[in-house]
Amino acid sequence: MAHVVLLGDSVFDNAAYVGVGPEVVQQLRSALPDPWQATRLAVDGNVTADVRRQLGGIPPNTTHLVVSVGGNDALRASGVLERTVRSVADALGLLAEVRERFQAEYAAMLDAVRSVARPTALCTIYDPRYPDPQRRLLASTALTLLNDVITREAFARGLDILDLRVLCSENADFANPIEPSVQGGRKIAEAIRAFVEAQPEQRDSRVFARVRQG
């Protein structure tokens, strides 16, 4: 029997943003066959460093871990986009500093996750849906640096990836610019189910970026 544990932030802890609709973990429980289980330890507002604390609540019968974190780290660092610089090189240098800090924190988090020794999938950070086109473009461009960290760390460790950039590609997938809607949550839940059901013959990374039809 599979027991999936969701770690991270409001991508999974999205109940406050979907009204009477189901949050992601409820949709996952509906998507999983009986008697499989799903538990959410993710907390709205948490950052990468908080995942290590969440690991302390993992049930003994956990079989799979899914981690979606980094969006709040990006929000905390977003002030860099407002900085005045003298050249493109200076701008890239500021972004490189953000990337290096995130890489160190994300790698340390993954070391803790890997110590649990369960099949693990990492989520990329989806592109926000800010109403202002310029803000949306700048945010999406800056996030490529953090997503590069996530994919590199996943591939280096043989971990699977749920690419939320591809899965949540419609405006209707969002309850607000940065939180998944019921529709987006359904897509995420289906991708998690595909990850749990897949039985790899080797320990190479796989990418889940499509919603199963039917």
PyMOL commands that set and color helices and strands:
alter all, ss='L'
color gray80, all
select helices_A, chain A and resi 15-17+24-31+48-57+71-82+88-114+133-157+164-167+171-173+182-197
alter helices_A, ss='H'
color red, helices_A
select strands_A, chain A and resi 3-8+37-40+64-68+120-123+160-162+174-176+179-180+207-208
alter strands_A, ss='S'
color yellow, strands_A
deselect
rebuild
show_as cartoon
